[in-house]
């Protein structure tokens, strides 16, 4: 793995990672894997990959295990939003969380091969998080419940992780990188500016025994152009730019779109939706809101006066034109 180093050694490390990406790409092609750098993967047909919905538009597996209050909330959410929702256990009172894009009621849709969501969440619950989060970097923990549903949706609904070359921008402690790796990514490369976060990232990869993950100690805004269009998929939970770094979320998005040949998945505040879609279109990408959710943000810094706050957030898929 790559960490903070003198410039000459850092350039050598970056070159080695690029060479590894090229070798991995060639290997995947030789194995017949349909990397989106060349084509799209096809879902595997089979009864285990088919999900059915009831008359309310809810997946049957969800509808059978909810109370009347939860059912009413789910029906209201489904009627007003773009995604199916499931119940969740939340310390902050949230009842529902969207996890998959909307399909017509009583219609079948095909899912890509993916590990069970429960198993994925259990793995991400073991990820070590920030010891001393830094306010100027807007470091917040992505809850395992949220990150597991994000990564599960990316793979099960779109097949954008398995055998793909994945970049994780602002990778932090590595939660999304772990998720991409265990869901079958061909290779994952994190980009992180903070040395302390990198040390935690390294420990997490060692603890999970993941060997297809690398990380580069680098400012996301200074990624060399020779990394552009080297990745199938980019995942990220960027800073929202709400206190000290106005506009940083859009800078992350622009960089992600430069790195990817296929799709970018990201979280952005719902209040910025029009602006996000506009920036994506200017960069030649199609923005789709997969789900509207509330980000349970616990009190992290001294200036936080409330125990927690729920931030309205959109989960996006940006498809490269």
N, C-alpha and C positions, 0 to 999 in steps of 0.2 A: 504494500500500500504506500501511497505517496503523501508526505507531510511537508511542513515548512522547511525549505532548503535554500542554499545559496542559488542565485539565478542560473548559473551554468548547470548545476546539478538538477535544478527544477526543469530546465528546458530538456535535459536528457531524459528525465522521468516522463515528461509529457510526450516526448517522441516515442518512448517505449510503449506508453499506453495507446497512442495512436496506432503503432504497429500491431499491438495486440488486438485492437479493434478491427483492423484490416484482416488479420489472420482469422479472427473469430467469424467475421463476415464471410470469408472464403470458405471456411469449414462448414458453416451453416448451409451455404449454397451447395457444397458438394454432398451434404447429407440430404439434400432435397427439401430443406426447410424453406418455406416461402417467406423470406424476409421482406418487409415492406419497402426495403430499399430497391426491390425489384418487382414484387407482386404482393398480393394479399393472401393471408392464411385463410383456409376454409374451415368452418366449424365441422365437428364430428357429429354425424347424425346418430341418434339412438334414444331409446326411451328415457334413459337416465339424464339426458340433456334437455328434455322438454318440460316446460313449466306451463301449468294451466291456471286460469283465473276464474273467479266466480262472477256472479251477476253484478257485483259491486265494483268489479275491476280490480279486486285484490287477489294476489297469489293464494291458491288454496291452502298452502302450507302456513300462511300467515293468518288467514281468516279463521282457521280452526282453533287458534290459541289466543284469542283476545277477548277482553271483557266488552260489555255493551258500551261503556264509556269510551274505551279505546276504539271500538268499531265506529262510533259516531265521529270521533276525531279523525280517523283514517278516511272515512267517506268524505268529510269536508275537505281534508287536505288533498285528496285525489281529484276532487271536483274543481279545485282552484289552482292546482300546480301541474308541473310537467313530469312528475315521477311517481312511481309506486312508493308507498311508505311501509315501514315496519315499526313495531313497538320497540322501545329501548328502555333500559334502566339508566336513569340519569340522576346524578346528585343534585342537579340544579332544576329539576322539575320538568324537563322536556319529556314529552310523551312519545313523539314519533320522529323518525329519521328516514329520509328518502334514500333508496339504495339502487333502484334500477330505472331506466327510462320508460316512459309510458308506451304501452301497446294497447290496441283495441281489446275490450273485454271479450272473454271467451275465445280468444285467438291463441294459437300456439306460436311460440317463438323458440329459436334454437340457441342454446347456450354453448360456449366454448368450454373445453375441459378445464377444470379448476379444482383446487383443493377445497374442502368444506370451509365455509365462512367461520364457523366456530373454531376450527383448528387454527386458521390464520389469525384470528383475534387473540387466541391464547399465546401464539408465538410473539405477536407484537406487544402483548402485555409485559413480556419479559425484557423488552428493550430498555436499556438504561437511558435516563433522560438528563437534561441539563442540571448540573449541580448549582451553578450560579449564573442564571440567565442574564444576558447583557441587554440593557434597554436600548442602547443605540443601534443594536442589530435586530431589535424587535424579536427576540428569541422567546418563543412560546412553545410549549409541548403540544404536538398533535395527538389528541387522545387516541388510544388504541382502537376504541370503538369506531371512531371516525376514519382513521387511516386504513383499518381492515376493510371497511365497507367501500372506501374509495378504490383500493387496489383490487378487491374482489370484483367490483363492477368493471374495472378496466379490462381484466382478463376474461371474466365469465361472459360479459356482454359483447366485447369487441375483439378479444384475442390479441390484445396489443402488448402483452408481456412475454408470453411463452416463446422462447427461441428468438427474442428480439434483443437488439442493442438499445439499452435504456440509459438515459442521463437523469440524474436527480439534482436539480439546481437548488442551492442553499440547503444542502442535504442534512445539516444539523447533526443530530445524534444518529441518524440513519434509519429511522422508522420506515420511510417509503422505500429506501434501498433494500432493507430486509424483506419487505413485502414483495418487491419486484423479483428479488433473487429466489425466494422460496416458491414463487408462482411460476418459476421456470425460465426466467430471462436468460438469454445467452450470455450476456455480460452487462454489468451495471457499473456506471462511473458517476460518483458523487462529486460535486463542486462545492467547496465550503471555505469561507474566508477565515473562520475562527479556529485558532489552534486548539483551544480547550474542547470545542465541539468535536474536532477531529480525533482527539484522544478517546473520547467516549465512543465515537463512531468505530474506531479500531477495535475497542473492547467488545462492542456489540457484534461485530462480524466474527471475531474469534469465539465468543461465547456461543453464537449460533452455528459455528463451523461452516461459514459461507466463504467459498474460495473463488467465486466468479464476480466479486465486487472489488472495485478499486476506488480511491478517493484522491482528489487533487486539492491542495491548499491554494485556493485561487479566488480572487474577486470575480464574481459572476460577470461583471461588466468588462472584464479584461481577458476573457477567454480568447485564445488565439484563433484566427480565422481558419486554421487548418483543422479545427474541430467541427466547423460548420458542416451540416448535412452528413454527419457521421453516425447519427443515431436514428433508429426507427421511431422511438417513443421518448418523450420527455415528461417527467412527473415533477410536481413541485407544490409546496405550500408557501408561497412567497410572503415577505412582510407586506402588511396592508398599507404601509406608508401613512399612518394616521397621526403620528406624533412628531417625529424628527425627519422622516425620510419621504416627504411628499413625492408621489409619482414613482416610487421605487418598484411598486407592483407592476407597472406598465413596462419598466425597463427590464424586469425579469421576463415578462411575457415576450418582448421583442427578441431577447437573447434566446429564449427557448425555441421560438419559431425559426431562428437562424440555425439552430443545432439539429432540428428534426427534419426528417424527410416525409413523415407521415402524420403523427398526431402528438398533441401536447395536452396534458391533463393538469388542471390547476384549480385552486380556490381563490375567489375574489369576493369582496364585499358586494352584497346585492345592490346597495345604493349606487354603485359605480357601473351597473350593468350596461347602460347605454354607451358609456365611454369605453368599456372593455371591448364590446362588440365592434365599435367604430375603429379602435386601434387594430384589432384582429383583421378586419376587412382591409385596412390600409396596408397591412403586412401580407396580404394575399391568403388569408386563412378564413375558414368558415367556423364561426363560434356557435356552439350548441350548449345550452344549459341542461345538464343531465339531471340535476336535482337542486332544490332549494332547501337549505338546512340551517340550523342554528348551531353555531360553534360555541360550545361550553367553555368559556374562557375564565379559569379560576384566577383569583387574586395572586399575582406573581411579583409585582414591584411595590415599593413603599407608597407610591402615589395612588395606588388602587384603593379606593375607599370602600368598595363593596366586596363581599366574599367571592362573588362571581358575577359574570355578565354574559348574556347570550347575544352573540353577534350574528346577524342575518348574513349568510354566505351562500354564494352560488358555486356549484361544482361544475366545471366546464370541460368540454372536449373541443379542442381546436383542431380542425382537420386541414392539413396543408393542401392548398390547391395544386 
